[in-house]
Amino acid sequence: MDETVRRDPGAHRVLTGDRPTGPLHLGHYFGSLRNRVRLQRLGVEMFLVIPDYQVITDRDVADRLAEHTENLVLDYLATGIDADRATIFTHSAVPALNQLLLPFLSLVSVAELHRNPTVKDEIAHSSQSAVNGLMLTYPVHQAADILFCKADLVPVGKDQLPHLEVSRTVARRFNERYPHPDGRTVFPRPRALLDAAPLLLGTDGGKMSKSRGNSIPLGADEDTTARLLKGAKTDTDRRITYDPATRPEVSNLVLLAALCQDRTPEEVAEEIGDGGAAALKRTVTEAVNEHLRPIRARRADFAADRGHLRDVLRAGNERANTIADATLAEVREVMGSL
Ligand code: TRP
């Protein structure tokens, strides 16, 4: 965990989020969700954006948007986010946040928008025949997600670093272009908190991803988890070792068991030894199901009360609106708007 956060957790505001495109899985859990809960328990103020407009960057319509949005709230609460202390909101529900996009867009050049490596990658993998304007500009929109509440820390994976750089650039240029009469600056320059956990692979050995059908959803039941892990790719070497470079699939399962049991992957591999892939899969299935049992139990409780999920989101949206209105008022003031 970041030293500066540990020293004075109350001095920080964290914002991060997940696109509402499908259920969250174990990769999300070990990569970021768990860490958010730790940050919140340390006393950091937490904002979670469900960036619904960002869904329509690489597809024509946001499929089952309400369902995915509700399920994200559900996964947050199930993994331990305390809704009384966190602000969970969708950016489409916060008009003043979206209005920040206009001045922000004027602060970046078209060449810079084209240069963003993550956007380039998404364009390369998009199934759309033409690149839409939002695809090119959403990193600036993301800057509004982050800056509207003046978050200073943004926990993200590596792919998001170019976007964080855009946010930092927008904050710096805005502050330079529109100095406040009393000398203070409007926006902090947000810093990335890189996800600590190693990347988990999917059951096919590729990157674990919502859209590739190779993930273990957090909300899956124990039998489904067992089935998914049973079908996971392994190799023909009977002795189980942890060697991510030469045995990525087997090592990934070893790592997953280790993360669930809070042990080192080497220990797990050693224990299975010559037991082969079958023993490895038994171990990892038990480890995952055991680790997730309390989370899934909480998930089932929260899932039974959809009204509560909506209430959490309504309260979060309301709070986000109050903050966004105040920031927009400041922006209008330094810009000289009447
Ligand atoms: N772009 C992020 C993703 O694709 C989601 C996101 C939107 C986000 N706004 C954000 C992440 C603000 C961190 C901070 O996963």
Residues whose N, C-alpha, C, O or C-beta is under 5 A from the ligand:
A	BS01	LIG	L15 T16 G17 D18 R19 P51 Q142 D145 P155
